[in-house]
């Protein structure tokens, strides 16, 4: 628990009454704690600071991991994964639309156009039209 210049495990435990060490460690690892420990923590500022420090260290470690993963995975792979997921969602939405009666399909189309008009900035609407046109031509 030292990485990134944080407090060591011993320093964190030093801020907690020894009879609560096991519960403290369990709490910072799992988030689970007895009512008694939670009461102790609520009433003990040094324990609260130790918990905050431990959680801050964990958050920093996750941020470092995320940063490392982003730098380890090429941007093109991330874009491809996102495009694949979006394609799947679009295909599912269109398939579900086909299952509707014709009148309901029209209402879905109207609601979709309305939502797109609200969500897509005017400057990007031509791009959107091209995407829809290419989809129509491909089908």
Secondary structure, DSSP 8 states (H G I E B T S, - for coil): --GGG---HHHHHHTS-GGGHHHHHHHHHHS---HHHHHHHHH-HHHHHHHHHHHHHHHHHHHHHHHHHHHHS-HHHHHHHHHHHHHHHHHHHHHHHHTS-HHHHHHHHHHHHHHHHHHS-GGGHHHHHHHHHHHHHH-
